[in-house]
């Protein structure tokens, strides 16, 4: 699975609900404190999740 590392680190949660797959990306770590810019690591995680 493309997000195995991120799931293991707790940055991503994946669950199923009936026939739906729900992917949650944790916001912790997505922004530096006081910043409006998304962190590079978070962007890479988001890009991986787009495969679904």
The 8 nearest C-alpha neighbors of each residue, nearest first, counted from 0:
[[1, 3, 2, 4, 6, 47, 48, 5],
 [0, 2, 3, 47, 48, 4, 50, 5],
 [1, 3, 5, 0, 4, 6, 47, 48],
 [4, 2, 6, 5, 0, 1, 7, 8],
 [5, 3, 7, 6, 2, 8, 1, 9],
 [4, 6, 8, 10, 2, 7, 3, 11],
 [5, 7, 11, 9, 3, 8, 4, 10],
 [8, 6, 4, 5, 9, 3, 10, 11],
 [7, 9, 5, 6, 10, 4, 11, 3],
 [10, 8, 6, 7, 11, 5, 12, 25],
 [9, 11, 5, 25, 8, 6, 24, 12],
 [12, 10, 24, 6, 9, 5, 23, 25],
 [11, 13, 23, 22, 6, 24, 14, 9],
 [14, 12, 22, 21, 23, 11, 15, 20],
 [15, 13, 21, 20, 22, 12, 16, 19],
 [14, 16, 20, 19, 21, 17, 18, 13],
 [15, 17, 19, 18, 20, 14, 21, 13],
 [16, 18, 19, 15, 20, 14, 21, 13],
 [17, 19, 16, 20, 15, 21, 14, 13],
 [20, 18, 16, 17, 15, 21, 14, 22],
 [19, 21, 15, 14, 16, 22, 18, 13],
 [20, 22, 14, 13, 15, 19, 23, 16],
 [23, 21, 13, 12, 20, 24, 14, 11],
 [24, 22, 12, 11, 25, 13, 21, 10],
 [23, 25, 11, 10, 26, 22, 12, 45],
 [26, 24, 10, 27, 11, 23, 29, 28],
 [25, 27, 29, 28, 24, 30, 10, 41],
 [28, 26, 25, 29, 30, 10, 24, 31],
 [29, 27, 30, 26, 31, 41, 38, 25],
 [28, 30, 26, 41, 38, 37, 27, 31],
 [31, 29, 37, 38, 28, 34, 36, 32],
 [30, 32, 34, 33, 28, 38, 29, 36],
 [31, 33, 34, 30, 35, 28, 29, 36],
 [32, 34, 31, 35, 30, 36, 37, 29],
 [35, 33, 31, 36, 32, 30, 37, 38],
 [34, 36, 37, 30, 33, 31, 32, 38],
 [37, 35, 34, 30, 38, 31, 29, 39],
 [36, 38, 30, 29, 39, 35, 41, 42],
 [37, 39, 41, 29, 30, 40, 36, 42],
 [38, 40, 42, 41, 43, 37, 29, 44],
 [41, 39, 43, 42, 38, 44, 29, 28],
 [40, 42, 44, 29, 38, 43, 39, 45],
 [41, 43, 45, 39, 44, 40, 46, 38],
 [44, 42, 46, 40, 41, 45, 47, 39],
 [45, 43, 41, 47, 42, 46, 40, 48],
 [46, 44, 42, 48, 43, 47, 41, 49],
 [45, 47, 43, 49, 48, 44, 42, 50],
 [48, 46, 44, 45, 49, 50, 43, 1],
 [47, 49, 45, 50, 46, 51, 44, 2],
 [50, 48, 46, 51, 47, 45, 44, 43],
 [51, 49, 48, 47, 46, 1, 45, 2],
 [50, 49, 48, 47, 20, 22, 1, 46]]
